[in-house]
C-alpha cells in the first residue's frame, strides 16, 4: 500500500464517518510499514488505530526495549512487566549461549 493510497483510503473513510474502517486502514498500513522495517512510522499508525499493544509487540520482537517501554508507559502500563520479563529472558539466553562459546571444559 503506497502512502498516497493510504491517504486516499483514510480520507474516504473519514469522509464517510467510518471510524472503525479508518482504524482498520491505519492497522493494515501499520502492519505493512512494520514488514518494510519502517518501525517508527508503523508505531504511529498502530497508535492511530488504537492498537498500542501491537506497537509494543513489534518493538519487543525487534528487542527495542526502550521503545516498547515508552509506548507501554504512555498507552498500556499493564504491559511494562511483560516487556521487562521478555528483556530479562533474552539477556539471560544471550549470556547462557555466550558461556557455551567460551570453551569451558566439563568435568
N, C-alpha and C positions, 0 to 999 in steps of 0.2 A: 504494500500500500504506500503510495507516494505521499509526501507532505501535502501536496495540492489536493489529492483525492481525499485525504483525511480531513482537510479543512472544509471541503465541499460537503462531505458526509456529515461532519459535525454541524456545519451551518444549516443543512437541510433538517437535521434532527431538531436543532434548536428552534428553527422557524416553525416546525410542526408541533412544538411543545412536547416532544417525546423525550423526557429526561432519562427514562430508563434506556431508550435507544442510544442517547448520547453517551451514557455510561458505557454501554456495550462498544460503541465506536472507540472511546478512549481506551477501554480494556484491550480490545483487539490490536489497536495501534501500539499500545504499551508492550504487548507480547511480541509484536513484530520488531519493535525497537530493541527489545531485550535480545532477540535472536540475532540481531545485527550488531550486538555488542555496544549499543548506544545506551548505556545504563542510566546516566543522569537524565536523559530525555525520557526513557522508559519510566523512571521513578515519577517524574512529573505527570505522565499520563496515567499511571496507576493511581496516583492521588486524586486526579480529576475524576477517575472512575469510582472513587471512594473505595479503593482496594489497597489500603496501606499494607496489609499482610502480604499481598503479592510482591510489593516492592521490597519488603523485609526479606521474604524468601529468596528473591533474586539476589540480594546482597549477601545473604548467608551462603547461598550456593557459590558466589564469587569469593567468599571468605573476606568480604569487605565489612569487617565487624563494626567499624566506626560509622559507616553509612547506615547499616542495619539498625544500630542503636539510636542514631539520630532520628530516624523515622519512628522507631518504637517510642522514644521519649515524647515525641510530638503527637503521635496518632494512635498508638497501640501499646500503652505501658505494660499490659499483661504479657507481651512478647519478650520483654527485657530478659527475664530468666531463661527463656528458651535460647535466646541468642548467646547469652553468656555460657550456657551449658554446651552449645554447639562449638563455641570457640575453645573451651577447655578440652572437649573431646578431640578436636582437630589438633590442637597443640600437643596433647598427650600422645596421639598416634604418631605425630611427626617425631617426637622425642624417642618413642619406642623404635620406630623404623631407623632412626639415626644410630641407636645403640647397636643394632644388627649389622650396620656397615662398618663399625669400628674394629671388628675382628676379635672381639673378646673370646677367649678360649673357654669352653665349658669343661669343667672338671675332671 
